[in-house]
C-alpha cells in the first residue's frame, strides 16, 4: 500500500520548524528532506526517521522497524508526530548529524554514444 499525499503533507507541515522541508515521491512512497539531506521516509502512511546518535538520545522510547522489506531499521515515529515542536527538533537533530550530500556529477555523452 502506498502512502497518501495528504498524510505526507501533514507530516511535512508538522516538521516545518526544522528547516527547509520538502518531499519527493520515490518508488510509490516518499523521501523527506531537511536542508537537502534525506532524513526520513514515509511508507504505508507511517513515518520512519533515519537513525542517528542524536536522535537515539532524544527519543525516550525508541521503536525501530524497517520502512520496507529488506531495509535497515529506522526510528518509527507514531504519536510523537502530533507534537510539532518535538518532531521538528528530532528532524533538525537528525539533519545536523547527517553528512552533506555529494553533488551529482553529470557525465558527458560522446557523439559516438548518442548515435
Order of alpha helices (4+ residues) and beta strands (2+ residues): alpha-beta-beta-beta-beta-alpha-beta-beta-alpha-alpha
